[in-house]
Amino acid sequence: MKVPRITDVKPLEDMNLMVTFDNNFEKKYDVKSLLDKYAVFEELKNEEIFNLVHVECGGFGIAWTDEIDLSRYEIWHNGSPA
C-alpha cells in the first residue's frame, strides 16, 4: 500500500501530534515513545521547540529542526486513528 503524503501537522498537549494526510485521514502520534529510543528527540521536551513542528517539503515527513524529523511511514504505521 502506498503511504499518503502529509498535508498538515498540529502539536497537541502531552507531546502528541495530529497529522493529516492527503487522503484526508488523520493520525494521532505520541512522540514520547521516541524519547527512550533516540536521544535526539530529548530536545522536544522543550515545548517551544516541540511547537515548531512543520510539514517537510513534498509531505514526505515532518520536522522540528534540521536534526529532528519523522517520516510519513513512521507516523502512518505507528500513529493511532484520530
Secondary structure, 3 states (H helix, E strand, C coil): CCCCCEEEEEECHHHEEEEEECCCCEEEEECHHHHCCCHHHHHHHCHHHHCCCEECHHHCEEECCCCCEEEHHHHHHHCEEC
